[in-house]
C-alpha cells in the first residue's frame, strides 16, 4: 500500500473550506543537529499583515537536541515569513530564531543573530550572495535503507558524464520533484533563481539569489524546508551530505557567489585579484571549519573540487577554491564564486564569515568558530 500511496500529491491533505477565516502559521526552526529543521502549526484568528503580528512561541527543546528534560522550554522568535505554497493564501511559513527561556540567550545552532549583526555592520557595502545548493534524491525502504533514486538497488548506474543538465528517462531522475520545488518556491516568494540536474545521477541543484545580507540565509533555509516537505509527498529523502556515495561520483556543494560595492564597482576585478583573494587565502584553514561537516571527503582535488588543505584560484576554474567568472574578468568588475562550502552548510555562518573576511578585517572569525564548537558539544 505504501508504494501506491506515497507518490500521490496532497494525499494527506483535506482542502480548506473557503469559509475558514483563520490563518495557519507554520513555525519553522533549525534543530539541535544544525542541519535538520522542525516545524509546527499555530492557528491565528486574525489576519497577519506584518511581522509584529506574530507571537513568540515555545516548543520542547529536549525532543530536538537543544535542551534537557528538566529545563526544556525553547522560545521561537519569528524573523521572516512568506506565503505557504502548500496551504495557499492567507496561510504562511514563519522562519524563527531559537532562544533559551530568558529570551536573550541563543539556543543551540542559532547563528542567525550573529550573522545579522555582521551584516548590519557591513550593510553600506551591500553584500550580495547567490548560493548553488546541490543535493541527492534518495529512495527509502523503511527507516534505514536508502539508495539514490533511479540507481539499481544496491548497485551503480552508468558512469558520470550523461547526467548533468540531462533530459530523457534513462538519464534524468527526479525532475518532477525538482520542478515542483521551483514552482512552490516561486509561489512562496522565495528568491529562487533556477534549477538543474547535476553531474551525478539523481543529484540536483537549485540556486538562491541574488539576495542581500541576511536574506540569503533566510531564503535558503526556507527553500530547504519546502524541498523537504515535497520529499514527504514524493516518498523521497533529500540528502545534503558532502559525499553521500564514495567512489567516482561527485559530492554535493553549496557554491557561494559573492559581490559587494567594491567588486561590482570600477576596478572590481583588480580589487578581487589583488586584495580580496589574498584575504580569502590567508583565512583558508580557519573558514573551512565553518564550511560544513565532513567536507574533507568532498574537497579532494577531484570531481570539480579543490584540495581541502591548499587554497587555489583561477579565472573560470572549477578546480580551485575560488572561481573568478570569465565575465567578471571581461567586464573588469563583478563577483567571485567560493567553491569550498559543502551542501550541508549553515548559510548564516558561511555568508557571515565571507563578509567578515572581505569587509570587517576578520573581526568575527574566531567568535563564529567558537559558537559552532559550543553548539556541537553534547548537552549537559
HELIX and SHEET records of a PDB file:
HELIX    1   1 UNK A    2  UNK A    5  1                                   4    
HELIX    2   2 UNK A   51  UNK A   53  5                                   3    
HELIX    3   3 UNK A   61  UNK A   63  5                                   3    
HELIX    4   4 UNK A   69  UNK A   71  5                                   3    
HELIX    5   5 UNK A  112  UNK A  121  1                                  10    
HELIX    6   6 UNK A  123  UNK A  125  5                                   3    
HELIX    7   7 UNK A  175  UNK A  188  1                                  14    
HELIX    8   8 UNK A  215  UNK A  234  1                                  20    
HELIX    9   9 UNK A  261  UNK A  264  1                                   4    
HELIX   10  10 UNK A  268  UNK A  271  1                                   4    
HELIX   11  11 UNK A  272  UNK A  276  3                                   5    
HELIX   12  12 UNK A  277  UNK A  282  1                                   6    
HELIX   13  13 UNK A  284  UNK A  287  1                                   4    
HELIX   14  14 UNK A  288  UNK A  290  5                                   3    
HELIX   15  15 UNK A  295  UNK A  297  5                                   3    
HELIX   16  16 UNK A  326  UNK A  331  1                                   6    
HELIX   17  17 UNK A  347  UNK A  359  1                                  13    
HELIX   18  18 UNK A  365  UNK A  376  1                                  12    
SHEET    1   A 5 UNK A  37  UNK A  44  0                                        
SHEET    2   A 5 UNK A  23  UNK A  30 -1                                        
SHEET    3   A 5 UNK A  92  UNK A  99  1                                        
SHEET    4   A 5 UNK A  73  UNK A  83 -1                                        
SHEET    5   A 5 UNK A  57  UNK A  60 -1                                        
SHEET    1   B 4 UNK A 145  UNK A 148  0                                        
SHEET    2   B 4 UNK A 128  UNK A 141 -1                                        
SHEET    3   B 4 UNK A 203  UNK A 212 -1                                        
SHEET    4   B 4 UNK A 192  UNK A 197 -1                                        
SHEET    1   C 3 UNK A 145  UNK A 148  0                                        
SHEET    2   C 3 UNK A 128  UNK A 141 -1                                        
SHEET    3   C 3 UNK A 236  UNK A 239 -1                                        
SHEET    1   D 6 UNK A 145  UNK A 148  0                                        
SHEET    2   D 6 UNK A 128  UNK A 141 -1                                        
SHEET    3   D 6 UNK A 254  UNK A 259 -1                                        
SHEET    4   D 6 UNK A 336  UNK A 338 -1                                        
SHEET    5   D 6 UNK A 322  UNK A 324 -1                                        
SHEET    6   D 6 UNK A 313  UNK A 315  1                                        
END                                                                             
